[in-house]
Amino acid sequence: MEPRILKLLLLLLNPHSRHSQVTASLPALPFPNKALPTKSGYLPVTTTSKTSSSIFYAFYEAENPILPLPNTPILIWLQGGPGCSSLYGNFLELGPWLLKQDPKHPKSFLLESNPTAWNRIFGVLFLDNPIGSGFSTASVSEIPTDHISVAKHLYIAITRFVDSDQHQTSSFRSRPVYIAGESYAGKYVPAIGHYILKKNARVSDERRRINLAGIAIGNGLTDPLTQVGTHASNAYFSGLVNDRQRKELERLQADVARLVAAGKWREATRARYKVIDSLYAMTGLATLYDFTRRGTYRMIGAVTEFLNDETVKRALGADETAAFRGCNEEVKAALEGDTMKSVKYAVEELVRKSRVLLYQGMFDLWDGVVSTEAWVRTVEWEGTARFLEAERKVWRDGKGELAGYVQRWGNLSNVVVYGAGHLVPVDQPVNSQAMIEDWVLGRGLFEDVKEEVDSEDLNLSLFD
């Protein structure tokens, strides 16, 4: 790819960012220093005499922390797929610098600082997970085939990361950790959260535990069979299919259920995709990720091209000789037998011992509002009935405009984001930043309001 002259354009200072908003045409030499991660590189997760697999990471420290650094939360972001790189989340959704197309030069790209980045007041760690995704390295034989193996690798990587900074003023080990992700990461996030709980229980020294504070799942696939069973009715009541088509979708959904009951997991996964393919054919939609869109989400191909540039690889600390595998089909194939297996059990444990946020863009037909509510209703937790009975409050943004709806009880919160599809930070960047910040900090509609409750419910307080 031919080098282009670096263009720095100073724009108005943004009150929510410590740096001025700067754009730079990319690819460029050198990679702009202001866009560099605080730390990046590889976290080994397996080492044998013949192979070595590692998870690639990019960490961005909080730009304007409002808490002392040892108390400043770290958000860990995991992408879905399965097999897609979290660097898509970094450069397309919620990182401090987003890749944009240069309006003056359509074949060139701009890196533009992002005032709605999730690292405004928190540290954010992007992990290319599972191994084999993005810049992460893996031999084919070591690519995980189930969510528990994924969790084991993530635990090793996270442990190595938090141990990499032992400075008393900023030790990662002491900082609250929140694990977040979207789409297929609706399986990864509960899996690693649950695994951390198990490992922490075996560590007597609290200082050696990972300080897990909560998990956040956006438009997630978590309890697949229950969620697949909602596609027909969701499409029908959205006016996208007629009654005959609904019945056809219900027959396809029943096929998935029969295969799951028979333990034919790979076949069940393929049957699920038949439901999705039929939805596309029946509705004629450009994308099921947002049924209001006239086209698909753009810039994914541009990010892939960008991250395969040697200059960018060098700047990010990635292996310059390795190809960036944005969504690795080998990883997807390896997990085919696990895709339809539920991780609801992990959420049931996590909601008792940490905080759980579920959020969905209301226009998503893949893993949206209806499918999430369906599996939440089946959660075996003493607070489920109270959560389902809790008031669903209207959420308005700083201008008084409708932003969505918030329902919460105890450790569980659910947010429906108005005007968003599958990729909430892309569709509603300002409101998604406000959501994650308010949830972590217990502000606004997430504030713990004192009220009279039965003594049996006292242990459900969100901020115990």
C-alpha positions in Angstrom: 0.0 0.0 0.0 1.5 3.4 -1.0 2.5 5.7 1.8 0.4 8.9 2.1 1.4 12.2 3.6 0.3 12.6 7.1 -2.3 15.4 7.5 -3.1 16.7 10.9 -6.1 18.9 11.2 -6.7 20.7 14.5 -10.4 20.9 15.3 -12.3 22.4 18.2 -11.3 21.2 21.6 -13.9 18.7 22.9 -14.9 19.2 26.5 -15.1 15.5 27.1 -11.6 14.7 26.0 -8.2 15.7 27.3 -6.8 15.8 23.8 -7.9 18.0 20.9 -9.9 16.2 18.3 -7.4 15.4 15.6 -7.8 13.6 12.3 -5.1 12.0 10.3 -5.2 10.4 6.8 -4.3 6.7 7.1 -2.4 4.6 6.3 0.3 7.1 7.1 4.0 7.1 8.1 4.5 7.3 11.0 1.3 6.1 12.8 0.1 9.1 14.8 1.6 9.0 18.4 -1.6 10.3 19.9 -3.5 7.3 18.5 -1.1 4.7 20.1 -2.4 2.5 22.8 -1.0 2.9 26.3 0.2 -0.7 26.1 -0.2 -3.4 23.5 1.3 -6.7 22.5 0.9 -10.4 23.2 -0.2 -12.3 26.3 0.9 -16.0 26.1 -1.8 -18.5 27.0 -0.3 -21.8 26.0 3.4 -22.9 25.7 4.5 -26.3 24.7 7.7 -27.7 23.2 6.2 -27.3 19.7 3.6 -24.6 19.9 2.9 -21.2 21.5 -0.4 -19.4 21.4 -1.0 -15.8 22.5 -3.8 -13.3 22.8 -3.1 -9.9 21.3 -4.1 -6.9 23.5 -4.4 -3.2 23.2 -4.9 -1.2 26.4 -5.9 2.5 26.6 -5.7 4.2 29.9 -8.5 6.4 31.1 -8.2 9.9 29.5 -9.8 11.8 32.3 -10.1 9.5 35.3 -12.4 10.9 38.1 -11.1 8.4 40.7 -7.6 7.7 41.9 -5.9 5.4 39.3 -5.7 2.4 41.7 -9.5 2.6 41.9 -10.3 3.5 38.3 -12.2 0.6 36.7 -10.8 -1.3 33.7 -13.3 -2.4 31.1 -12.3 -5.5 29.1 -14.0 -5.6 25.6 -14.6 -8.9 23.8 -15.9 -9.1 20.2 -18.3 -11.7 18.9 -18.3 -13.7 15.7 -17.3 -16.2 16.8 -13.7 -15.5 15.8 -13.9 -11.7 15.2 -11.2 -9.3 16.4 -11.9 -6.9 19.3 -10.0 -4.3 17.3 -13.2 -3.9 15.3 -14.7 -2.7 18.6 -11.7 -0.5 19.0 -11.6 1.3 15.6 -15.3 1.1 14.7 -17.2 1.4 18.0 -15.9 2.6 21.3 -12.1 3.1 21.1 -10.4 6.5 21.5 -9.7 6.8 17.7 -12.2 5.6 15.1 -11.4 4.9 11.4 -13.4 7.1 9.0 -13.5 7.5 5.3 -11.9 10.7 4.1 -14.7 12.7 2.5 -12.3 14.4 0.2 -10.4 11.3 -0.8 -12.8 8.2 -0.8 -9.9 5.8 -1.1 -8.2 7.2 1.9 -9.0 6.9 5.6 -9.0 9.2 8.6 -8.2 8.4 12.2 -10.5 10.6 14.1 -10.5 11.1 17.9 -13.6 9.8 19.5 -15.2 12.0 22.3 -17.6 9.2 23.1 -14.9 6.6 23.7 -15.4 4.2 26.6 -12.0 5.1 28.0 -13.0 8.6 28.8 -12.9 7.9 32.5 -12.1 4.2 32.6 -9.3 2.1 31.2 -10.3 -0.1 28.3 -8.5 -3.4 27.4 -9.3 -4.9 24.0 -8.5 -8.6 23.7 -8.4 -10.5 20.4 -10.3 -13.6 21.5 -10.3 -16.6 21.0 -6.8 -17.3 20.0 -6.6 -17.3 16.2 -8.7 -14.1 16.0 -7.3 -10.8 14.8 -3.6 -10.6 15.7 -3.8 -13.4 18.2 -1.6 -16.4 17.4 -2.6 -20.1 17.5 -1.9 -23.4 16.0 -5.1 -25.0 14.6 -4.9 -27.8 17.2 -5.0 -25.3 20.0 -8.0 -23.2 18.9 -10.7 -23.8 21.6 -13.8 -25.8 20.8 -16.0 -24.7 23.7 -16.7 -21.7 25.9 -14.9 -23.2 28.9 -11.7 -23.5 27.0 -12.1 -19.9 25.8 -12.6 -18.8 29.4 -9.4 -20.6 30.5 -7.3 -18.8 27.9 -8.9 -15.5 28.8 -8.2 -16.0 32.5 -4.5 -16.6 31.8 -4.3 -13.5 29.5 -6.2 -11.3 32.0 -4.0 -12.6 34.9 -0.8 -11.8 32.9 -2.1 -8.4 32.1 -3.1 -7.3 35.6 0.3 -8.6 36.8 2.1 -6.6 34.2 1.9 -3.3 36.2 2.9 -3.5 39.9 3.4 0.2 40.4 1.8 1.3 43.7 0.2 4.3 42.1 -1.5 2.5 39.3 -1.5 -1.3 40.0 -3.9 -3.1 37.6 -4.3 -5.8 40.2 -6.2 -3.5 42.6 -8.6 -2.0 40.0 -12.2 -3.1 39.6 -12.6 -5.1 36.4 -15.8 -5.1 34.3 -16.0 -7.5 31.3 -18.1 -6.4 28.4 -18.8 -7.6 24.9 -21.5 -7.9 22.2 -23.1 -10.5 20.0 -21.4 -13.9 20.3 -19.4 -12.4 23.2 -22.7 -13.0 25.0 -21.2 -16.4 25.6 -17.6 -15.4 26.2 -18.4 -12.7 28.8 -20.4 -14.9 31.2 -18.0 -17.8 30.7 -14.9 -15.8 31.7 -16.8 -14.1 34.5 -17.9 -17.4 35.9 -14.4 -18.8 35.5 -13.0 -15.9 37.4 -15.4 -16.5 40.3 -14.3 -20.1 40.5 -10.6 -19.3 40.5 -11.0 -16.4 43.0 -12.8 -18.8 45.4 -9.6 -21.0 45.4 -7.2 -18.1 46.1 -6.9 -17.3 49.8 -5.0 -14.1 49.4 -7.5 -11.5 48.2 -4.7 -9.4 46.7 -4.1 -12.2 44.2 -7.7 -12.4 43.0 -9.0 -10.6 39.9 -11.2 -7.8 41.2 -14.3 -8.7 39.1 -17.0 -6.1 39.7 -19.4 -6.9 36.9 -20.2 -8.0 33.3 -22.0 -6.2 30.5 -23.6 -8.0 27.5 -24.8 -6.1 24.5 -27.2 -7.7 22.0 -25.7 -11.0 23.2 -26.2 -14.7 22.2 -26.3 -16.2 25.7 -29.1 -18.8 25.8 -29.2 -19.8 22.1 -32.2 -22.2 22.0 -34.5 -19.9 23.9 -33.4 -16.9 21.7 -33.7 -18.8 18.4 -37.3 -19.6 19.4 -38.2 -15.9 19.3 -37.4 -15.0 15.7 -40.7 -15.9 14.1 -42.9 -14.0 16.6 -40.5 -11.1 16.7 -40.6 -10.7 12.9 -44.4 -11.2 12.7 -45.3 -8.6 15.3 -42.8 -6.2 13.8 -44.8 -6.5 10.5 -41.9 -8.1 8.6 -43.5 -11.4 7.8 -47.1 -12.7 7.4 -48.8 -15.5 9.3 -47.8 -18.2 6.7 -44.2 -17.1 6.9 -44.3 -17.0 10.7 -45.4 -20.7 10.7 -42.6 -21.6 8.3 -40.1 -19.9 10.6 -41.6 -21.7 13.6 -41.1 -25.1 11.8 -37.4 -24.2 11.2 -37.1 -23.2 14.9 -38.6 -26.5 15.9 -35.9 -28.3 13.8 -33.3 -26.5 15.9 -34.9 -27.6 19.1 -35.1 -31.2 18.0 -31.4 -31.3 17.1 -30.5 -29.7 20.4 -32.6 -32.3 22.3 -30.8 -35.0 20.4 -27.4 -33.6 21.3 -26.6 -32.9 17.6 -24.9 -29.6 18.3 -23.2 -28.9 15.0 -26.3 -29.7 13.1 -28.3 -27.5 15.5 -25.9 -24.6 14.7 -26.4 -25.1 11.0 -30.2 -25.3 11.5 -30.1 -22.0 13.4 -28.4 -20.3 10.4 -31.3 -21.7 8.2 -33.7 -19.7 10.4 -31.5 -16.6 9.9 -31.2 -17.2 6.1 -35.0 -17.6 5.8 -35.5 -14.3 7.7 -33.3 -12.5 5.2 -35.1 -14.1 2.3 -38.6 -13.3 3.6 -38.0 -9.8 4.8 -35.6 -8.5 2.0 -33.8 -6.5 4.7 -30.3 -5.2 4.1 -29.3 -6.4 7.5 -31.0 -8.1 10.4 -28.6 -6.2 12.7 -30.8 -3.2 12.3 -34.1 -3.5 10.4 -34.3 0.2 9.8 -31.0 0.4 7.8 -31.0 0.6 4.0 -27.5 -0.8 3.9 -25.1 -2.9 6.1 -22.7 -1.4 8.7 -19.9 0.2 6.7 -16.1 0.4 7.3 -15.6 -3.2 8.4 -13.6 -4.0 5.3 -11.7 -0.7 5.7 -10.6 -1.6 9.2 -9.4 -5.0 8.0 -7.3 -3.3 5.3 -6.0 -0.7 7.7 -4.9 -3.3 10.3 -3.1 -5.3 7.6 -0.8 -2.4 6.8 2.7 -3.0 8.1 3.0 0.5 9.5 -0.1 0.0 11.6 1.0 -3.4 12.8 4.4 -2.0 13.8 2.7 0.9 15.7 0.3 -1.5 17.6 3.1 -3.9 18.5 1.6 -6.7 16.4 3.6 -9.3 14.4 4.4 -7.5 11.1 4.7 -10.8 9.2 1.3 -12.1 10.3 -2.0 -11.4 8.5 -4.7 -9.7 10.5 -7.6 -12.1 10.6 -10.6 -10.0 11.3 -13.1 -12.8 11.5 -11.3 -16.2 11.4 -13.4 -19.0 9.8 -11.2 -21.6 11.5 -12.2 -20.3 14.9 -15.9 -20.2 13.9 -15.7 -23.8 12.7 -13.9 -25.0 15.8 -16.8 -23.5 18.0 -19.6 -24.9 15.8 -20.3 -27.7 18.2 -20.6 -25.2 21.1 -22.6 -22.4 19.5 -26.0 -23.7 20.6 -25.0 -24.5 24.2 -26.3 -22.1 26.8 -24.2 -20.1 29.3 -27.2 -19.0 31.2 -25.9 -21.0 34.2 -23.0 -18.6 34.4 -25.2 -15.6 34.5 -27.2 -17.1 37.3 -24.0 -17.4 39.4 -22.7 -14.0 38.4 -25.9 -12.1 39.2 -25.6 -13.4 42.8 -22.0 -12.3 43.2 -21.4 -9.4 40.9 -23.3 -6.9 38.8 -24.9 -7.7 35.5 -25.9 -5.3 32.7 -27.8 -6.5 29.6 -28.3 -3.9 26.9 -29.9 -4.2 23.4 -30.4 -1.9 20.5 -34.2 -2.0 19.8 -33.9 -2.5 16.1 -31.8 -5.7 16.2 -33.4 -8.9 14.9 -30.5 -11.1 15.6 -30.1 -11.0 19.4 -32.3 -8.1 20.4 -34.8 -7.0 23.0 -37.4 -9.8 22.6 -34.8 -12.6 22.6 -33.1 -11.3 25.6 -36.3 -10.9 27.6 -37.2 -14.5 26.7 -34.1 -16.0 28.4 -34.1 -13.6 31.3 -37.5 -14.8 32.2 -36.1 -18.3 32.7 -33.1 -17.3 34.9 -33.0 -19.2 38.2 -32.2 -16.5 40.6 -34.1 -15.4 43.7 -34.4 -11.9 42.3 -35.9 -12.8 38.9 -39.6 -12.3 39.9 -38.8 -8.9 41.4 -36.8 -7.9 38.4 -39.6 -8.8 36.0 -42.0 -6.8 38.1 -39.7 -3.8 38.4 -40.7 -0.5 36.7 -39.3 0.0 33.3 -38.2 3.6 33.4 -37.9 6.0 30.5 -34.3 7.1 29.9 -33.7 10.6 28.5 -30.4 12.1 27.3 -28.9 15.4 28.4 -31.1 17.2 25.9 -34.3 15.6 27.2 -34.6 13.4 24.1 -35.7 9.8 24.4 -32.6 7.6 24.8 -34.2 4.3 25.8 -35.6 2.4 28.8 -34.0 1.0 32.0 -35.3 -1.8 34.1 -33.4 -3.0 37.2 -33.6 -4.9 40.4 -30.8 -6.0 42.7 -27.7 -6.8 40.7 -29.4 -7.1 37.3 -30.0 -4.2 35.0 -31.5 -4.2 31.4 -31.3 -1.3 29.0 -33.1 -1.0 25.7 -31.3 1.6 23.6 -33.6 3.7 21.4 -32.4 4.3 17.8 -29.8 1.5 17.8 -29.3 -1.9 16.3 -26.9 -4.7 16.9 -23.8 -2.4 17.3 -25.1 0.0 19.9 -21.9 2.2 20.2 -21.9 2.7 16.5 -25.6 3.7 16.3 -25.8 5.7 19.6 -22.3 6.7 20.6 -23.2 9.4 23.1 -25.9 7.4 24.8 -23.8 4.2 24.9 -21.0 6.1 26.6 -23.4 7.6 29.1 -25.0 4.2 29.7 -21.7 2.4 30.5 -20.4 5.2 32.7 -23.6 5.6 34.7 -23.9 1.9 35.2 -20.4 1.4 36.4 -20.6 4.4 38.7 -24.1 3.9 39.9 -25.4 7.2 38.6 -28.7 8.4 37.1 -31.2 5.6 36.6 -28.6 3.1 38.0 -28.4 5.0 41.3 -29.2 2.9 44.3 -32.4 4.5 45.7 -33.2 3.6 49.2 -36.6 2.1 49.6 -38.5 -0.2 51.9 -38.0 -3.8 51.0 -38.6 -7.1 52.6 -35.8 -8.4 54.8 -35.4 -11.3 52.4 -34.6 -8.9 49.6 -31.9 -6.8 51.5 -29.1 -9.0 50.0 -30.2 -7.9 46.5 -29.1 -4.3 46.9 -27.2 -3.4 43.7 -24.3 -1.7 45.4 -23.6 -3.9 48.4 
